Amino acid sequence: MPKFKQVVLLILDGFGVASPSEGNAVVAANPRNLNYLINHYPATTLQASGPSVGLPWGERGNSEVGHLNLGAGRIVSQDLPRISQAIASGEFFKNRAFLSVLEHVQSNQSRLHLVGLVSSGGVHSSDEHLHALLALAAEYRLPQVYVHMITDGRDTPPKAALSSLERLTRKFLEHGVGKVATVAGRFYAMDRGAHWEVTESVYRAMVYGEGERAISPRDAIEHYYDQQIYDETIPPTVITEGGQPVATVGAGDGVIFFNFRPDRALQLFSALADPNFDKFSQKYAPLENLLCATMTLYNKNLPAMVAFPPLVLGMGLSEVLSRQGLHQYHIAESEKYAHVTSFFNGGREEPFPGEEREIISSPSAYQKSYEDVPEMSVDQLGTKIVQRLREGTAFILANFANSDMVGHTGNRRAAEAAVLAVDKNIGTIFEAAQAVGAAFVITADHGNIEELLNARSGQINKEHSLNPVPLIIAGKGLERQKIKSRGYLELPALVPEGVLSDVAPTALELMGIVPPPEMTAISLLPALVYEKSLETKI
C-alpha cells in the first residue's frame, strides 16, 4: 500500500448514485473522466442519509450534515434528532434560552416573534420544533405570538407551503396562540451569499411592515401561485388586518429563530440582532431592548441566547493534520464556503494552525438562476487546486457546488451541463495529481442531481435524495485492471461499503497517519484495495 505525501479530497456537493432514469443527470451527461476513474481505480458507494450520518430514519442528508461527518471521522448526532429528543423528554420546555425570551416578553407586555423556515423538509428546520415553541408560548399565556413564515420549495416540492400552513394553523387553534405576520420565500429570507438587498427586503417587511401585502397567508401564497411564483421565491409579504400589519418586530420584543441550521439564517438574524449591523443600503436604528435566541449557535459574536449549543467535536481530520504539522488548504466558492471550513471542522470557526482557506465568489445569479450559469465558479476552483498541488500542499479539501445548486433548480439540461463542467475539472485535477504523485479522493455529501424527477409522480424534484454517494480513490499504485466496466453505471448495483465518516480515517491511512481514538469510523482502504473493491462485485 503506497503512502502519499499529498492528498486531494474533492466533495461533489449533491452528487448521488442512482440507476439510469429520465431524471438522472449524471447518466445523461456521461462524464468521461469520472467514468475513467471508476473503471481504473478503487470505487464504491457510501451511505449519506438517516442514522448513517446521525439523522432519523428516512431523513435525507444535507450539506452541513455531510461535511460534519466527512470531517469528524465518526457519525455525528445531528441537531434535528437532538432537539426532537429534548421535546420528547420535556427538557425543551425547560430550556433557559427559550424561557428567558418568554419572560422578557411577559415582563415587557410585548410581542414574541418566531422566525424560520416552515417546512417539512427537515434540512434547516422542523415543524415539530416550531409547534413546540407555540405550546411553550401558550403555557406562558402570551397574547401576542407571531410567526414570520419562510417558505421552502427547495427541500420540499415547489408548492408545499399551503400544507405547511394548514399544519401551522391547526397548532394555532390547538394552543390558542399564534398568527402569521409575514411570508417570504427562502430565496429572500435565507440568502447566504451576501446578497444583502434580498435580506433587506425581508427585514423591512418584518420591522417596518413594508412590501407586498395580503389579508391572510393563504391568500398571499395562492396569489403568487396564480402568477407561477412558487414557495422558494415568494416575495416578502406583510399580512394585514384592517389595512394594518398584523405585527412588526419592535423595541422590547422577543425573537426566537427556530432554524437549527445556521448558515442560511445568519444574514437575517444578524440584521435584527447586531447593534452595529451596516450591510444594508441604509443604516437602520437598532431595535432597543430586543432579546433574541437562536435554536443553535449562529455566530458566537452576536448577542443572542443559544438553546442548543454545539457539541464539542475534537480531533477531526483537519485537527489531526494540523497536529502533524502539515499544510492544508480548504477551498470552495461562496455558496459552500462554510461547509469546507466550520462544518468540516466540527463547528470550529477559526482555522487550525497550518490551515489555509480561500473563498471564490459564486456567480451573482440572483437576478437569474444557477441554471443560467451551471458551471458556476468551478473552473477557478480547479485552477487553484492544480496550483496548490504543484506547490506541494499536503492536503487539499475542495467542494464543487454545481451538482447541488443546479440540481435545486430542477432544470435537467442545466444539470447535465453542471456535471460536465465538474467532470472537466476532475480530469484536470487528476492529471495534476498524477504528475506530483498525489492521491485523489472523490466523494459527495448527499444526493440530488441524480434524481431530478419524482419516480412516482413524474414531477420535477428539486430536493435532496436518500441515495448513496460515490467514493473513488485514485493514485499511483492503486490502479485496478478491469476487463469490463461501465463507470458510474456500475455503482448503483453495489452495496454501500461504508458511511461518510469513513472518509477521514481513509484519507489519514493514505498519508500513513494513524487515526486518533476519537475517530470511531474505519478506513475503507482494506475493503477497497484488498479484493473487495468494485472489481470483485461486477
C-alpha positions as CSV (number, residue, x, y, z in Angstrom):
1,M,0.0,0.0,0.0
2,P,1.7,3.2,-1.1
3,K,2.0,6.2,1.2
4,F,1.1,9.6,-0.3
5,K,2.7,12.9,0.7
6,Q,-0.2,14.8,-0.9
7,V,-4.0,14.1,-0.8
8,V,-6.8,15.9,-2.6
9,L,-10.3,15.4,-1.1
10,L,-12.9,16.6,-3.5
11,I,-16.5,16.7,-2.3
12,L,-19.1,16.9,-5.1
13,D,-22.0,18.6,-3.4
14,G,-25.3,16.9,-4.2
15,F,-23.9,14.1,-6.3
16,G,-25.5,10.8,-5.6
17,V,-25.6,7.3,-7.1
18,A,-28.8,6.0,-8.8
19,S,-29.8,3.7,-11.6
20,P,-30.4,5.2,-15.0
21,S,-33.7,7.2,-15.3
22,E,-35.0,10.2,-17.0
23,G,-34.1,12.3,-14.0
24,N,-30.6,11.1,-13.6
25,A,-28.4,14.0,-15.0
26,V,-25.2,12.1,-14.3
27,V,-26.1,9.2,-16.6
28,A,-27.4,11.7,-19.2
29,A,-24.2,13.6,-19.1
30,N,-22.0,10.5,-19.3
31,P,-19.0,12.1,-17.5
32,R,-15.9,10.7,-19.3
33,N,-13.3,11.5,-16.6
34,L,-15.4,10.2,-13.7
35,N,-16.1,7.0,-15.6
36,Y,-12.4,6.6,-16.3
37,L,-11.5,6.8,-12.6
38,I,-14.3,4.4,-11.6
39,N,-13.1,2.0,-14.2
40,H,-9.4,2.1,-13.3
41,Y,-9.3,2.8,-9.5
42,P,-11.0,1.5,-6.3
43,A,-14.6,2.7,-6.2
44,T,-17.6,2.1,-4.0
45,T,-20.6,3.8,-2.5
46,L,-21.3,5.3,0.9
47,Q,-24.5,5.8,2.9
48,A,-25.2,9.5,3.3
49,S,-28.6,9.8,4.9
50,G,-30.5,8.7,8.0
51,P,-28.7,7.1,11.0
52,S,-25.6,6.7,8.9
53,V,-25.0,10.4,9.3
54,G,-26.7,10.9,12.7
55,L,-30.2,11.7,11.3
56,P,-33.5,10.0,11.9
57,W,-34.5,7.1,9.8
58,G,-35.6,8.2,6.3
59,E,-34.2,11.7,6.7
60,R,-32.3,13.0,3.7
61,G,-28.8,14.0,4.1
62,N,-27.7,17.6,3.5
63,S,-24.6,19.6,3.0
64,E,-24.0,20.6,6.7
65,V,-24.6,17.1,8.0
66,G,-22.4,15.6,5.2
67,H,-19.4,17.8,5.8
68,L,-19.6,17.3,9.6
69,N,-19.5,13.6,9.2
70,L,-16.8,13.7,6.5
71,G,-14.5,15.8,8.6
72,A,-15.2,14.3,12.0
73,G,-14.4,10.7,11.3
74,R,-17.3,9.5,13.4
75,I,-21.1,9.5,13.0
76,V,-22.2,12.9,14.4
77,S,-25.5,13.0,16.2
78,Q,-27.3,15.9,14.5
79,D,-29.2,18.9,15.9
80,L,-32.5,17.7,14.4
81,P,-32.8,14.5,16.4
82,R,-31.1,16.1,19.4
83,I,-33.8,18.8,19.6
84,S,-36.6,16.4,18.9
85,Q,-35.4,14.2,21.7
86,A,-35.4,17.2,24.1
87,I,-39.1,17.8,23.1
88,A,-39.9,14.1,23.8
89,S,-38.2,14.2,27.2
90,G,-39.7,17.6,28.2
91,E,-36.2,19.3,28.5
92,F,-37.1,21.5,25.6
93,F,-39.8,23.2,27.7
94,K,-37.3,24.0,30.5
95,N,-34.6,25.4,28.1
96,R,-33.2,28.6,29.7
97,A,-32.8,30.4,26.4
98,F,-36.4,30.0,25.4
99,L,-37.7,30.8,28.9
100,S,-35.6,34.0,29.1
101,V,-37.2,35.3,25.9
102,L,-40.7,34.4,27.1
103,E,-40.1,36.0,30.5
104,H,-38.8,39.1,28.7
105,V,-41.9,39.3,26.6
106,Q,-44.1,38.7,29.6
107,S,-42.4,41.5,31.7
108,N,-42.5,44.0,28.9
109,Q,-46.0,43.1,27.8
110,S,-44.6,42.9,24.3
111,R,-44.6,40.5,21.3
112,L,-42.9,37.2,20.7
113,H,-41.7,36.6,17.1
114,L,-40.9,33.1,15.9
115,V,-38.8,33.3,12.7
116,G,-37.8,30.4,10.5
117,L,-38.4,28.0,7.7
118,V,-41.9,26.5,8.0
119,S,-41.2,23.3,6.1
120,S,-41.4,19.5,6.3
121,G,-38.1,19.2,4.6
122,G,-36.1,18.7,7.8
123,V,-32.9,20.2,6.4
124,H,-32.9,23.7,8.1
125,S,-35.8,23.5,10.5
126,S,-38.5,21.2,11.8
127,D,-42.3,21.9,12.1
128,E,-42.2,19.9,15.3
129,H,-39.8,22.4,16.8
130,L,-42.0,25.4,15.8
131,H,-45.1,23.6,17.2
132,A,-43.3,23.0,20.5
133,L,-42.4,26.7,20.8
134,L,-46.1,27.5,20.3
135,A,-47.0,25.1,23.1
136,L,-44.4,26.8,25.3
137,A,-45.8,30.3,24.5
138,A,-49.3,29.1,25.3
139,E,-48.0,27.8,28.6
140,Y,-46.8,31.3,29.4
141,R,-50.2,32.7,28.3
142,L,-48.5,35.2,25.9
143,P,-51.3,37.0,24.0
144,Q,-49.1,38.3,21.1
145,V,-47.2,35.5,19.3
146,Y,-46.3,35.9,15.7
147,V,-44.7,33.6,13.1
148,H,-42.6,35.1,10.3
149,M,-43.1,32.3,7.9
150,I,-40.3,31.4,5.4
151,T,-41.5,29.1,2.7
152,D,-39.3,26.4,1.3
153,G,-39.7,24.9,-2.2
154,R,-36.1,23.6,-2.3
155,D,-36.1,20.8,0.2
156,T,-39.8,20.2,-0.4
157,P,-42.0,20.2,-3.6
158,P,-42.4,23.7,-5.0
159,K,-46.0,24.1,-3.8
160,A,-45.8,22.6,-0.3
161,A,-46.3,25.9,1.6
162,L,-50.1,25.5,1.8
163,S,-49.8,22.1,3.5
164,S,-47.3,23.5,6.0
165,L,-49.6,26.5,6.6
166,E,-52.5,24.2,7.3
167,R,-50.5,22.3,9.9
168,L,-49.4,25.5,11.5
169,T,-52.9,26.9,11.6
170,R,-54.1,23.8,13.4
171,K,-51.5,24.3,16.0
172,F,-52.6,28.0,16.4
173,L,-56.1,26.7,17.1
174,E,-54.9,23.9,19.4
175,H,-52.8,26.1,21.6
176,G,-54.9,29.3,21.3
177,V,-51.9,31.4,20.3
178,G,-50.2,32.5,17.1
179,K,-50.7,34.4,13.9
180,V,-48.6,34.6,10.7
181,A,-47.2,38.2,10.4
182,T,-45.1,37.9,7.3
183,V,-44.5,35.4,4.5
184,A,-41.3,35.3,2.4
185,G,-39.6,32.6,0.3
186,R,-36.2,31.3,1.3
187,F,-34.7,32.9,-1.8
188,Y,-35.2,36.2,0.0
189,A,-35.1,35.3,3.7
190,M,-32.3,32.7,3.7
191,D,-29.7,34.1,1.4
192,R,-26.1,33.2,2.5
193,G,-24.3,34.7,-0.4
194,A,-24.1,38.3,0.9
195,H,-26.9,39.5,-1.5
196,W,-27.9,42.0,1.2
197,E,-30.6,43.6,-0.9
198,V,-32.8,40.5,-0.7
199,T,-32.2,40.2,3.0
200,E,-33.0,43.9,3.4
201,S,-36.4,43.4,1.7
202,V,-37.4,40.8,4.4
203,Y,-36.1,43.0,7.2
204,R,-38.2,45.9,6.0
205,A,-41.3,43.7,5.9
206,M,-40.7,42.4,9.4
207,V,-39.7,45.6,11.1
208,Y,-41.4,48.3,9.1
209,G,-44.3,46.5,7.5
210,E,-43.2,47.4,4.0
211,G,-43.5,45.3,1.0
212,E,-46.3,43.3,-0.7
213,R,-49.5,42.9,1.3
214,A,-52.2,40.3,1.8
215,I,-55.1,39.8,4.1
216,S,-54.0,36.3,5.0
217,P,-51.0,34.0,4.4
218,R,-53.2,31.7,2.4
219,D,-54.3,34.5,0.1
220,A,-50.7,35.5,-0.3
221,I,-49.5,32.1,-1.3
222,E,-52.4,31.4,-3.6
223,H,-52.0,34.8,-5.3
224,Y,-48.3,34.0,-6.1
225,Y,-49.2,30.5,-7.3
226,D,-51.6,32.1,-9.8
227,Q,-48.7,34.1,-11.1
228,Q,-46.5,31.0,-11.3
229,I,-44.4,32.2,-8.4
230,Y,-43.8,29.3,-6.0
231,D,-42.6,28.7,-2.5
232,E,-38.9,29.4,-2.9
233,T,-39.3,32.8,-4.5
234,I,-42.4,34.2,-2.8
235,P,-41.7,37.9,-2.3
236,P,-41.6,39.3,1.3
237,T,-45.3,39.9,2.1
238,V,-46.9,41.6,5.1
239,I,-50.1,40.1,6.4
240,T,-52.6,42.8,7.4
241,E,-55.8,43.2,9.5
242,G,-57.9,46.2,8.9
243,G,-55.3,47.5,6.5
244,Q,-52.5,47.5,9.1
245,P,-49.7,44.9,9.6
246,V,-50.7,42.1,11.9
247,A,-47.4,42.7,13.8
248,T,-43.9,44.1,13.3
249,V,-40.8,43.5,15.2
250,G,-40.2,46.4,17.6
251,A,-38.4,47.6,20.7
252,G,-38.8,45.4,23.8
253,D,-39.9,42.4,21.8
254,G,-38.6,38.9,21.9
255,V,-37.4,36.9,18.9
256,I,-36.6,33.2,18.5
257,F,-35.1,32.0,15.3
258,F,-36.0,28.3,15.1
259,N,-33.9,27.1,12.2
260,F,-31.4,24.7,13.7
261,R,-29.0,25.0,10.7
262,P,-27.3,28.4,11.0
263,D,-25.8,29.1,7.6
264,R,-28.9,30.4,5.8
265,A,-30.4,32.1,8.8
266,L,-27.4,34.1,9.7
267,Q,-27.8,37.1,7.5
268,L,-31.4,37.9,8.5
269,F,-30.6,37.2,12.2
270,S,-27.6,39.5,12.1
271,A,-29.7,42.3,10.7
272,L,-32.0,42.1,13.7
273,A,-29.6,41.2,16.5
274,D,-26.3,43.1,15.7
275,P,-26.4,46.7,17.0
276,N,-23.5,47.6,14.7
277,F,-25.0,46.0,11.6
278,D,-24.2,48.0,8.4
279,K,-24.7,45.8,5.4
280,F,-27.9,47.3,4.1
281,S,-28.3,50.2,1.6
282,Q,-29.0,52.5,4.5
283,K,-28.4,52.5,8.3
284,Y,-31.4,51.5,10.4
285,A,-31.7,52.4,14.1
286,P,-31.1,49.3,16.3
287,L,-34.2,47.9,18.0
288,E,-33.8,48.8,21.7
289,N,-34.3,46.1,24.4
290,L,-34.8,43.3,21.8
291,L,-34.0,39.9,23.3
292,C,-33.0,37.2,20.8
293,A,-32.5,33.5,21.0
294,T,-31.4,31.0,18.3
295,M,-32.1,27.3,18.2
296,T,-28.4,26.6,17.7
297,L,-25.3,28.7,17.6
298,Y,-25.4,31.0,14.6
299,N,-22.4,33.2,15.4
300,K,-20.6,33.5,18.7
301,N,-20.0,37.2,18.3
302,L,-23.7,38.1,18.1
303,P,-25.8,38.9,21.1
304,A,-28.2,36.0,21.4
305,M,-29.0,33.2,23.8
306,V,-28.4,29.7,22.3
307,A,-30.9,27.0,23.1
308,F,-28.8,24.1,22.0
309,P,-25.1,25.0,22.0
310,P,-22.8,22.9,19.7
311,L,-21.3,19.7,20.9
312,V,-17.5,19.6,21.0
313,L,-16.1,17.6,18.1
314,G,-12.4,17.4,18.7
315,M,-9.7,15.5,16.7
316,G,-11.3,15.6,13.3
317,L,-9.4,15.3,10.1
318,S,-8.3,19.0,10.0
319,E,-7.1,19.0,13.6
320,V,-5.2,15.7,13.2
321,L,-3.4,17.1,10.1
322,S,-2.6,20.3,11.9
323,R,-1.1,18.4,14.8
324,Q,1.1,16.6,12.3
325,G,2.5,19.9,11.2
326,L,1.1,19.5,7.7
327,H,-0.1,22.4,5.5
328,Q,-3.7,22.1,4.4
329,Y,-5.7,24.2,2.0
330,H,-9.5,24.4,2.1
331,I,-11.3,26.0,-0.9
332,A,-14.9,26.4,-2.1
333,E,-17.0,29.0,-3.8
334,S,-19.0,31.3,-1.5
335,E,-22.2,29.1,-1.7
336,K,-20.3,26.3,0.1
337,Y,-17.5,28.1,2.0
338,A,-18.9,27.4,5.4
339,H,-19.0,23.7,4.6
340,V,-15.3,23.2,4.0
341,T,-14.4,25.4,7.0
342,S,-16.6,25.4,10.1
343,F,-18.8,22.4,9.2
344,F,-15.9,20.2,8.1
345,N,-14.0,21.3,11.2
346,G,-16.8,20.2,13.6
347,G,-18.3,23.6,14.1
348,R,-15.0,25.4,14.7
349,E,-14.9,28.8,13.2
350,E,-11.2,29.5,13.4
351,P,-8.7,27.7,11.1
352,F,-6.3,25.3,12.8
353,P,-2.6,26.1,12.7
354,G,-1.3,25.3,9.2
355,E,-4.8,25.5,7.7
356,E,-5.3,28.0,4.9
357,R,-8.7,28.9,3.5
358,E,-9.8,30.5,0.3
359,I,-13.2,31.5,-1.0
360,I,-14.1,32.0,-4.6
361,S,-17.2,34.2,-5.3
362,S,-20.1,32.3,-6.7
363,P,-21.7,33.9,-9.8
364,S,-24.2,36.6,-9.0
365,A,-27.2,34.5,-10.1
366,Y,-29.8,36.3,-8.0
367,Q,-31.2,38.1,-11.0
368,K,-31.4,34.8,-12.9
369,S,-30.7,31.3,-11.5
370,Y,-27.8,28.9,-11.4
371,E,-29.5,27.1,-14.3
372,D,-28.2,30.0,-16.4
373,V,-24.6,29.6,-15.1
374,P,-24.3,25.8,-14.4
375,E,-20.6,26.0,-14.5
376,M,-20.6,28.4,-11.6
377,S,-17.0,29.0,-10.4
378,V,-15.7,25.5,-10.8
379,D,-13.0,26.4,-13.4
380,Q,-11.5,28.9,-10.9
381,L,-11.5,26.3,-8.2
382,G,-9.9,23.7,-10.5
383,T,-7.1,26.1,-11.4
384,K,-6.4,26.9,-7.7
385,I,-6.3,23.2,-6.8
386,V,-3.8,22.4,-9.6
387,Q,-1.7,25.3,-8.5
388,R,-1.6,24.0,-4.9
389,L,-0.8,20.5,-6.0
390,R,2.2,21.8,-7.9
391,E,3.3,23.9,-4.8
392,G,3.3,20.7,-2.7
393,T,0.4,21.4,-0.3
394,A,0.0,18.2,1.8
395,F,-3.8,18.2,2.0
396,I,-6.3,20.0,-0.2
397,L,-10.0,20.0,0.6
398,A,-12.4,21.3,-2.1
399,N,-16.1,21.5,-2.6
400,F,-17.7,21.7,-6.1
401,A,-21.2,23.2,-5.5
402,N,-22.6,22.7,-9.0
403,S,-24.5,19.4,-8.6
404,D,-26.4,20.7,-5.6
405,M,-27.0,24.3,-6.5
406,V,-28.0,23.5,-10.1
407,G,-29.9,20.4,-9.0
408,H,-32.1,22.6,-6.9
409,T,-33.3,24.4,-10.0
410,G,-34.8,21.2,-11.3
411,N,-33.5,22.0,-14.8
412,R,-32.2,18.8,-16.3
413,R,-30.4,20.4,-19.3
414,A,-28.6,22.7,-16.9
415,A,-27.9,19.8,-14.6
416,E,-26.2,17.9,-17.3
417,A,-24.0,20.9,-18.1
418,A,-23.1,21.2,-14.5
419,V,-22.0,17.5,-14.4
420,L,-19.8,18.1,-17.5
421,A,-18.3,21.3,-16.0
422,V,-17.4,19.3,-12.9
423,D,-16.1,16.4,-14.9
424,K,-13.8,18.6,-16.9
425,N,-12.1,19.8,-13.8
426,I,-12.0,16.3,-12.3
427,G,-9.9,15.4,-15.3
428,T,-7.6,18.4,-14.9
429,I,-7.1,17.7,-11.2
430,F,-6.4,14.0,-11.8
431,E,-3.7,14.8,-14.3
432,A,-2.0,17.3,-11.9
433,A,-2.3,14.8,-9.0
434,Q,-0.7,12.1,-11.1
435,A,2.1,14.4,-12.1
436,V,3.1,15.0,-8.5
437,G,2.2,11.6,-7.1
438,A,-0.8,12.7,-5.1
439,A,-3.8,10.7,-4.1
440,F,-7.1,12.0,-5.4
441,V,-10.2,11.1,-3.3
442,I,-13.6,11.9,-4.7
443,T,-16.8,11.6,-2.8
444,A,-20.0,13.6,-2.1
445,D,-22.1,14.8,0.9
446,H,-25.6,13.7,-0.3
447,G,-27.6,13.0,-3.4
448,N,-29.5,15.4,-5.6
449,I,-28.6,15.8,-9.2
450,E,-29.1,12.1,-9.9
451,E,-32.8,12.2,-9.1
452,L,-34.4,15.3,-10.7
453,L,-37.7,13.6,-11.3
454,N,-40.0,12.0,-8.8
455,A,-40.3,8.4,-9.8
456,R,-44.0,8.1,-8.7
457,S,-45.4,11.4,-9.8
458,G,-43.1,12.3,-12.7
459,Q,-42.9,15.8,-11.4
460,I,-39.7,17.8,-11.2
461,N,-37.8,17.0,-8.0
462,K,-35.6,19.8,-6.5
463,E,-35.0,18.0,-3.2
464,H,-32.1,16.1,-1.9
465,S,-32.3,12.3,-2.2
466,L,-31.8,9.3,0.0
467,N,-29.3,7.8,-2.4
468,P,-25.8,6.7,-1.5
469,V,-22.8,8.7,-2.8
470,P,-19.6,7.6,-4.6
471,L,-16.2,7.1,-3.2
472,I,-13.3,6.9,-5.6
473,I,-9.6,6.7,-4.6
474,A,-7.1,7.3,-7.4
475,G,-3.4,7.4,-7.2
476,K,-0.2,5.7,-8.4
477,G,0.0,2.2,-7.1
478,L,-3.8,1.9,-6.7
479,E,-4.6,1.1,-10.3
480,R,-7.1,-1.7,-11.0
481,Q,-7.2,-3.8,-14.1
482,K,-10.8,-4.2,-15.2
483,I,-11.9,-6.4,-18.1
484,K,-15.3,-4.9,-18.3
485,S,-16.8,-1.9,-16.5
486,R,-19.3,0.8,-17.3
487,G,-18.1,3.5,-14.9
488,Y,-20.8,5.3,-13.0
489,L,-23.4,2.8,-14.3
490,E,-21.8,0.1,-12.2
491,L,-22.1,1.9,-8.9
492,P,-25.9,1.6,-8.2
493,A,-25.5,-2.2,-8.1
494,L,-23.1,-2.0,-5.2
495,V,-24.0,-2.5,-1.6
496,P,-22.6,0.7,0.1
497,E,-19.2,-0.2,1.6
498,G,-19.3,2.4,4.4
499,V,-20.6,5.8,5.6
500,L,-19.4,9.3,5.1
501,S,-17.4,9.4,8.3
502,D,-15.2,6.6,7.0
503,V,-13.6,9.1,4.6
504,A,-11.5,10.8,7.2
505,P,-9.7,7.7,8.5
506,T,-9.3,6.6,4.9
507,A,-7.5,9.8,4.0
508,L,-5.3,9.5,7.0
509,E,-4.3,6.0,6.1
510,L,-3.4,7.2,2.6
511,M,-0.9,9.6,4.2
512,G,0.4,6.9,6.6
513,I,-1.1,8.6,9.7
514,V,-2.8,6.6,12.4
515,P,-6.3,7.9,13.2
516,P,-6.9,9.1,16.8
517,P,-9.2,7.1,19.1
518,E,-11.9,9.8,18.7
519,M,-12.3,8.7,15.1
520,T,-14.6,5.7,15.6
521,A,-15.1,5.3,11.8
522,I,-12.9,3.0,9.8
523,S,-10.6,3.3,6.9
524,L,-12.0,1.7,3.8
525,L,-8.7,1.0,2.1
526,P,-8.5,-2.6,3.2
527,A,-12.0,-3.2,1.8
528,L,-11.3,-1.4,-1.4
529,V,-7.7,-2.3,-2.1
530,Y,-7.8,-5.9,-0.9
531,E,-10.1,-7.8,-3.2
532,K,-13.4,-6.2,-2.0
533,S,-13.5,-3.4,-4.5
534,L,-15.8,-2.7,-7.4
535,E,-13.7,-5.2,-9.5
536,T,-15.0,-8.2,-7.5
537,K,-18.6,-7.1,-7.4
538,I,-19.4,-6.6,-11.1
